[in-house]
Amino acid sequence: MSSEQPDTPVQFLNDSAGQFFVTQSGLRADGDAPTHYEHYQAEQTEYVLQAGQDELKIPLYWQSESGLQVVKTYTFKRDSYVVNVDYQVINNSGETFSAYPYAQLNRNRSDDDSMFIYTYTGAVFSSKGNEYEKVDFDDLDDKAFSRSSIDGWAAMIQHYFVAAIIPPQASEQLGFYGKSINGTNYTAGVRMPAISASSGEQAATQYQLYLGPKKHERLDKVAENLPLTVDYGILTIISEPLFWIMEWLHKLTGNWGWSIILLTVLIKLAFFKLSATSYRSMAAMRKLTPKLATLKERYGDDKQKFNQAMMDLYRTEKINPLGGCLPILVQMPVFLAFYWVLVESIELRQADFMLWINDLTAMDPYFILPVLFGLSMWFQQKLNPAPQDPAQAMMMKIFPLVFTVFFAFFPAGLVLYWVVNNVLSIAQQWYITRKMGAL
């Protein structure tokens, strides 16, 4: 569903040329066997999960001229994104039948990500010793992927959604594969252990599909390591606890917007002393602005002498010019981790905050939050010491405008985080700067 059409379900799988994304499965054998190119027959043209019905089975039939019959049954359950796929082979061909089942996802490169926010779209595999392995489309153009393991899954992921093939647990090796089809379409699949049936006997196999949102509580129940498709990148070890806290705050407030605000406050409190060190250094630098301006006038365009005099002044006043930067660098991993929590959390999709914000993953329709961000950035600059280089000073004046335009295309939840973070930073910095007499 989209915020513009909240009652229209998302069509995740699609067989249209522009947004091609389908599941395919079949049996491969030396003789007759239904691959994904074969046509099955259905008993009905339409199936509906009726009120009061929790499960819907859809059997599809294929039969060869030799007497081999295959029944492929899809089982859908209410309030579940898991689809069970069962194969039953009835062999009346007069010969022993042997084949290996396979299932794969086939899609093109199309995606709907914002041009300002990159999220991974492509193949992902999980196997013993390689719990989460991304193989992007460019990699598959260069070389096909192949791996064997006794457990795991194959998937295609995109922003907020995942399609995964989960084979049954087996003592035999599973074959995981990915490949490029003429550089336009890409597959990620699983080759399962072979099945066989003598004439007059039957054989069966099955696997599961997960086709839905990347929600932790649902993915946890489907397969081991599948929650890793909520891809926070290299900062997962920080992002996951932040998401758990934000989720807990949501249970208290019932509103994801307020959860973002409260978690931003908690992060600021955690780094309160470290930020204070940074702001004291900036305030001390600000107090030196008149003396630096005097040095600039004295040495004019002689940058070497000016820089030497400036460093002497720092030593005399016992100020570390990097003192304002280092504490910020220490905090950056947490800020970046929280950024990825906000980008990857489908819980924020169509989440209503207040007033005009009815989707925290969509742009602010009236650009109010981006303007507030720009104003807060401008005000915070006023509390910092002005650069002595005129070119740098001009760039600093332009930054608030540039970032306002840039943030206008960001999801409202991300901009909300930065606005709150800036306001809290301004309050702390203003207090410290005033206390040190730098205002």
TAUR-V93143 format. One record per run of one state. SS is the DSSP state (~ for helix, > for strand, _ for the rest). FROM is the first residue (numbers start at 1). LEN is the number of residues. If there is no record, write none. Layout:
ss=SS from=FROM len=LEN
ss=SS from=FROM len=LEN
This chain:
ss=_ from=1 len=13
ss=> from=14 len=1
ss=_ from=15 len=6
ss=> from=21 len=8
ss=_ from=29 len=12
ss=> from=41 len=2
ss=_ from=43 len=12
ss=> from=55 len=9
ss=_ from=64 len=4
ss=> from=68 len=10
ss=_ from=78 len=4
ss=> from=82 len=10
ss=_ from=92 len=5
ss=> from=97 len=12
ss=_ from=109 len=13
ss=> from=122 len=6
ss=_ from=128 len=2
ss=> from=130 len=6
ss=_ from=136 len=1
ss=~ from=137 len=6
ss=_ from=143 len=2
ss=> from=145 len=5
ss=_ from=150 len=2
ss=> from=152 len=7
ss=_ from=159 len=2
ss=> from=161 len=7
ss=_ from=168 len=6
ss=> from=174 len=8
ss=_ from=182 len=3
ss=> from=185 len=13
ss=_ from=198 len=4
ss=> from=202 len=12
ss=_ from=214 len=2
ss=~ from=216 len=4
ss=_ from=220 len=6
ss=~ from=226 len=4
ss=_ from=230 len=3
ss=~ from=233 len=21
ss=_ from=254 len=2
ss=~ from=256 len=15
ss=_ from=271 len=1
ss=~ from=272 len=16
ss=_ from=288 len=1
ss=~ from=289 len=11
ss=_ from=300 len=3
ss=~ from=303 len=15
ss=_ from=318 len=5
ss=~ from=323 len=22
ss=_ from=345 len=1
ss=~ from=346 len=3
ss=_ from=349 len=5
ss=> from=354 len=1
ss=_ from=355 len=2
ss=> from=357 len=1
ss=_ from=358 len=5
ss=> from=363 len=1
ss=_ from=364 len=4
ss=~ from=368 len=16
ss=_ from=384 len=6
ss=~ from=390 len=18
ss=_ from=408 len=3
ss=> from=411 len=1
ss=~ from=412 len=24
ss=_ from=436 len=4
